[in-house]
Amino acid sequence: MSILLFHSFVVFKRFTALVVLLFFFSVNCLTFFSPATVHAFSIKEEKEYGENMLAIIRKEFKLVDELDVSQYVNDLGDSILAQAGPQYFDYHFYVIDNKEFNAFATPSGLIFFHSGIINAMDNEGEFVSVMAHECGHVMSRHIADRIEKSTKITASTLAMMLAGIALGGGALSQALVTGGMATGAAMSLAFTRQDEEEADRISFNLMESQQRDPHDMLSMLNKMYKESKIRMGNIPPYLLTHPQPKLRMGYVEDLMHINSDVQFHKFDQFAFRRMQKRVSSLTLDPQKLYGKYRKEVREATDEDIKMMAVYGLALADMSTGNYEQAVEKMRQVMQYYPDKPILLTDLGIIYLQWGQLETALMYLEDARNKDLGSWYSTFYLALALQQSGDDKRAEALYKQVLGSSVDYPKAYFQLAQIESKKGNQALSHLYLGKNFYYEGNFTTSTFHLKKALAISTSGHDIKEIEEILHRIRKIERDS
């Protein structure tokens, strides 16, 4: 297949999926966001809406589906929203494996960060500023408002715009964006200056309520401004929908001047820096990371930054199979951070991949005992227990993970293996169906769900299978 045909195929796939997204926009979002009719959507309908949106996004984009990353991002989001009061939506936060400088929110409270924008950040405050800003757009219903006010909008226009933004800032995506704008005459998905100021004000207030320094918000806006200057005609997708960073910087400076007497808290950066290194290790070439982190180790004047660079090197060693070196570096990091049990999990995973199961179990047990609420520690302890033959305890731990992270596909896959081993083929196929559904592979999911439906005798399981199959059929029919 030629490069041109391949790109055309990718565009067509994403274009088709985004038309489906727009079907949900056109049918549901105006009702959902209108204050006068906000209760017209039942809880069940709201949940279905979010699940459909996420299923399509999972199909079209690769998510960073690791529990430590997911838990950190969602815990941080929850801490921000705790300052905002009751919300109409259940917010969920995800990281996409994509180098673009991008973040976006959907009307249903799903908020996505590309790995590229995370890698560009210097501290947790910058991450919070972007997260709170996206929450501000959702709280204010700006996305629905842009659609409602665009009188000449068509589904094809929105699909062209969203496809262009999703593909990044290259010539192909710019052509799609231009085509979408031409098709819709004057239509644009870009937020207005008033929208941006309102979202910035919400973000500023949320940060202030947590005693976070708004200078981090200003430094993130400055990064956006520099990115737009560097790339000029190749505009970053985040700036297509979030324009005028220079003007926004001035507005935030005014807010800072008005609130100049507020005292700010100094936040521990360990969890953010570790998450950032994990995202890099999961999305970037380890050979490139070696050079980056070795330079940081040599040049760092801050011991914390230096040790997190050593942590990054340990992850790179693990990725390339240099397990002995990975263990040595991870122990060095653990010695510097003796009170961080998640590092015990990291060390246990290195031993698990190395094939040293007994040692892995020792560290993973210790890690979970020190932090029973860690999804990451719980899952990898379950994986080690399953490898050691203790399926009963592994099964219980996988179900604990799913109690907190219901859309984590790897836990369903492992449960499927356990049920198959027990001879329970109906439940095994159900778990496999859910695994592939949450991976966005609807064809394989349907195959296993139909297998489960044909042999299942559980009324509860049959109802669940039928609900998922109905959801898949609806998405595929509307596409």
Order of alpha helices (4+ residues) and beta strands (2+ residues): alpha-alpha-alpha-alpha-beta-beta-beta-alpha-alpha-alpha-alpha-alpha-alpha-alpha-alpha-alpha-alpha-alpha-alpha-alpha-alpha-alpha-alpha-alpha-alpha-alpha-alpha-alpha
